[in-house]
Amino acid sequence: MRLLTVLTALLVSTSISLSAIAETFTFTAIPDQDESRLQERFGQVAAYLQKELGVDVKYVPVKSYAAAVTAFRNNQVQLAWFGGLSGVQARELVPGSEAIAQGYEDQFFVTYIIANHTTGLSKSEDFPKAIADKRFTFGAKGSTSGRLMPEFYIREYFKKSPEQIFKRVGFSDDHSRTIALVQSGAYEVGAVNYKVWEDELAAGIIDPSRVSVIWQTPSYPDYQWSIRGDIDKRFGAGFKAKVAETLLAISAPEILAAFPRQSFVKASNSDYQPIKDTAIAIGLMDAE
């Protein structure tokens, strides 16, 4: 009888635990900067969402862009702050999922090409053809600003693959590391998210006497909040719309500055068709 009582208690406890897990709204973000900055940024977002949505909210960190896409696909997270490419990839894997909000600046994002001063390269409006035969680092392999768009323009100009153009090609995994690698001279040239560059320049992390911007790409759509299509089935009718409204209403300076974005605006899947087309053009996605 005592054993039965213990087992019953365990089953009840387990049931309560699983219920709590099921009712937790989880989200993640691509790891585009060092982990401490991400924890600070998204810890604030989690607290804000929890207060406004009235449900438990948890930020789940991931180690790579691919891991963020996988977590979204497997319903380990229901919401994600993706880059343009990772968002397209994730939404392709989860029917009905939607891009619901983007930073104001994400409507016209750009990539900076940066160079160590030992190269002698300087800023120009023309494509920097002298980057050929240099050691070049992209960001993460799944990054829109750190890989997709700069590779597209590099291929467009040289009519060759990066491996055929550069002395060595690397992938740093995040924008902060790209800057550090080029500043140190480990790589002579690199591609970096312009918002991360400006944020780290303002923070005094970048030494302008050692590394600088030499070119920027034309603008393109980038980061966005994407949500799973089955979210209302789990959290109730209207929950997706409430999440979108809550994200668009973010006005706290400390949260916006952590991204950094001046505000969030509406987004839709169709906004990111140019990203999908570019990914197909350079072989990062298959045509349907």
C-alpha positions in Angstrom: 0.0 0.0 0.0 2.8 2.4 0.9 4.6 1.6 -2.4 1.4 2.3 -4.3 1.0 5.6 -2.5 4.6 6.6 -3.3 4.1 5.6 -7.0 0.9 7.6 -7.1 2.7 10.6 -5.7 5.5 10.3 -8.2 3.0 10.1 -11.1 1.2 13.2 -9.8 4.5 15.0 -9.4 5.7 14.0 -12.9 2.3 15.0 -14.3 2.6 18.5 -12.7 6.2 18.9 -14.0 5.3 17.9 -17.5 2.3 20.3 -17.4 4.6 23.1 -16.3 7.0 22.4 -19.1 4.1 22.3 -21.6 2.9 25.7 -20.5 6.3 27.4 -20.7 6.7 29.6 -23.8 10.3 29.1 -25.0 12.3 31.1 -27.5 15.8 31.2 -28.8 18.1 33.4 -30.9 20.9 32.8 -33.4 24.3 33.1 -31.5 25.6 36.1 -33.5 27.6 37.6 -30.6 29.4 36.4 -27.5 27.3 34.4 -25.1 27.3 37.0 -22.2 25.8 39.7 -24.4 23.1 37.3 -25.6 22.2 36.3 -22.1 21.9 39.9 -21.1 19.8 40.8 -24.1 17.4 37.9 -24.1 17.1 37.7 -20.3 15.5 41.2 -20.5 13.2 40.0 -23.4 12.1 36.9 -21.5 11.2 39.0 -18.4 9.2 41.4 -20.6 7.4 38.7 -22.5 6.5 36.9 -19.3 5.0 40.0 -17.8 3.0 41.0 -20.9 1.9 37.5 -22.0 1.0 36.2 -18.6 2.7 32.8 -19.2 6.1 31.4 -18.1 8.7 32.4 -20.7 12.2 30.9 -21.0 15.1 31.9 -23.2 16.9 28.8 -24.5 20.5 29.5 -25.7 21.9 27.5 -28.6 25.5 27.0 -29.8 25.0 27.5 -33.6 22.7 28.9 -36.2 21.9 25.4 -37.3 21.0 24.5 -33.7 18.5 27.4 -33.6 16.8 26.2 -36.7 16.7 22.6 -35.3 15.2 23.8 -32.0 12.5 25.6 -33.9 11.8 22.6 -36.2 11.6 20.2 -33.2 9.2 22.5 -31.2 11.9 22.9 -28.5 11.2 26.6 -28.9 8.1 28.3 -30.3 9.6 31.7 -31.1 13.1 32.6 -32.4 15.1 35.7 -33.3 16.6 34.6 -36.6 18.7 36.2 -39.2 17.2 36.4 -42.7 18.6 33.1 -43.9 18.1 31.0 -40.8 14.5 32.4 -40.6 13.8 31.3 -44.2 15.3 27.9 -43.5 13.3 27.4 -40.2 10.0 28.5 -41.7 10.5 26.1 -44.6 10.7 23.2 -42.1 7.6 24.2 -40.0 4.4 24.6 -42.1 2.4 27.7 -41.2 5.2 29.4 -39.3 5.5 33.2 -39.8 7.8 36.1 -39.6 5.9 38.5 -37.3 8.3 41.3 -36.4 11.6 42.8 -37.4 13.8 45.6 -36.2 13.2 48.9 -38.0 16.8 48.7 -39.3 16.3 45.1 -40.5 14.3 46.4 -43.5 17.5 47.8 -45.0 20.4 45.9 -43.4 24.0 45.9 -44.8 27.2 44.0 -44.4 30.5 45.7 -43.8 33.7 44.3 -45.4 36.5 45.1 -42.9 40.2 45.0 -43.4 43.3 45.0 -41.2 45.4 48.1 -41.8 48.4 46.1 -42.8 46.6 45.4 -46.1 46.7 49.0 -47.1 43.1 48.8 -48.1 40.9 51.9 -47.5 37.2 52.7 -47.7 35.6 53.0 -51.2 32.2 53.0 -52.7 33.5 50.6 -55.4 33.7 46.9 -54.7 37.2 46.2 -53.2 38.8 44.0 -55.8 42.1 44.1 -54.0 40.7 41.7 -51.4 41.6 38.9 -53.7 44.4 36.6 -52.5 43.9 37.8 -48.9 43.0 35.7 -45.9 39.2 36.2 -45.6 36.8 35.2 -42.9 33.1 35.0 -43.0 30.9 34.8 -39.9 28.8 31.7 -39.2 28.1 29.5 -42.2 24.3 30.1 -41.8 24.7 33.9 -41.3 22.9 36.3 -43.6 25.1 39.3 -43.0 28.2 37.3 -42.2 28.1 34.8 -45.1 25.1 34.8 -47.5 25.1 38.4 -48.7 28.8 39.0 -48.8 29.4 35.7 -50.6 26.8 36.7 -53.2 28.5 40.0 -54.0 31.9 38.4 -54.0 30.8 35.7 -56.5 29.0 38.4 -58.6 32.2 40.4 -58.9 34.8 37.8 -59.3 32.7 35.1 -61.1 34.5 32.5 -58.9 33.9 30.8 -55.5 35.5 32.2 -52.4 37.9 29.3 -52.3 39.1 30.2 -55.8 39.5 33.9 -54.8 41.1 34.0 -51.4 44.4 32.7 -50.0 42.4 31.2 -47.1 38.7 31.2 -46.2 37.5 30.9 -42.7 34.2 30.9 -40.7 34.4 32.7 -37.4 31.0 31.5 -36.1 30.0 35.0 -34.8 30.4 38.7 -35.7 32.3 39.6 -32.6 34.9 37.0 -33.4 35.1 38.1 -37.0 36.1 41.6 -35.8 38.6 40.2 -33.3 40.2 37.9 -36.0 40.6 40.7 -38.5 41.8 43.2 -35.9 44.5 40.8 -34.7 45.6 40.0 -38.3 44.8 36.3 -38.1 42.6 37.1 -41.1 43.3 40.2 -43.3 39.7 40.8 -44.4 36.3 39.8 -43.2 32.5 40.2 -43.5 30.6 41.5 -40.5 27.1 42.6 -39.4 27.1 46.4 -39.5 25.1 46.7 -36.2 27.6 44.5 -34.3 30.5 46.6 -35.7 28.9 49.9 -34.7 28.0 48.6 -31.3 31.5 47.3 -30.6 33.0 50.5 -32.0 30.9 52.6 -29.6 31.9 50.3 -26.8 35.6 50.8 -27.4 36.2 47.2 -28.3 37.4 48.0 -31.8 40.8 49.7 -32.4 40.3 52.0 -35.5 44.1 52.2 -35.9 44.2 48.4 -36.7 41.0 47.6 -38.5 38.4 49.6 -40.5 35.4 49.3 -42.9 36.4 49.3 -46.5 33.1 48.6 -48.3 29.4 47.9 -47.6 26.9 45.9 -49.5 23.6 47.2 -50.9 20.8 46.8 -48.4 18.7 43.7 -47.8 16.1 42.4 -45.2 17.6 40.6 -42.3 16.7 39.7 -38.7 13.2 38.9 -37.7 11.1 37.2 -35.0 9.5 34.0 -36.4 6.8 32.0 -34.6 5.6 28.4 -35.1 2.3 28.0 -37.0 0.9 25.7 -34.4 1.3 28.1 -31.5 -2.4 28.9 -31.0 -3.1 25.2 -30.6 -0.8 25.0 -27.6 -1.4 28.4 -25.9 -4.9 29.2 -27.1 -6.6 31.1 -29.8 -5.1 34.6 -30.4 -1.8 33.9 -28.7 0.2 34.4 -31.9 -1.4 37.8 -32.5 -0.7 38.7 -28.8 3.0 37.8 -29.1 3.3 39.9 -32.3 1.6 42.8 -30.6 3.9 42.5 -27.5 7.0 42.4 -29.6 6.0 45.4 -31.7 5.2 47.3 -28.5 8.7 47.0 -27.1 9.7 50.6 -26.2 12.0 50.2 -23.2 15.3 51.8 -24.2 17.4 49.2 -22.4 15.8 46.4 -24.4 16.0 48.2 -27.7 19.6 49.2 -27.1 20.6 45.6 -26.4 19.7 44.5 -29.9 20.4 47.4 -30.9 17.3 48.6 -32.7 15.3 51.8 -32.6 12.0 49.9 -32.6 10.3 46.8 -34.0 8.0 46.8 -37.0 5.7 44.3 -38.7 7.2 41.6 -40.9 5.9 38.9 -43.1 7.3 35.8 -44.9 7.1 37.6 -48.2 9.6 40.2 -47.0 12.3 37.5 -47.0 11.8 36.2 -50.5 14.9 38.0 -51.7 16.9 36.1 -49.1 15.6 32.8 -50.3 16.3 33.7 -53.9 19.9 34.7 -53.0 20.4 31.4 -51.0 19.2 29.4 -54.0 21.4 31.4 -56.3 24.6 30.6 -54.5 23.7 27.0 -53.6 22.8 27.4 -49.9 19.3 26.3 -50.5 17.6 24.1 -53.1 15.0 25.4 -55.4 11.6 23.9 -54.9 
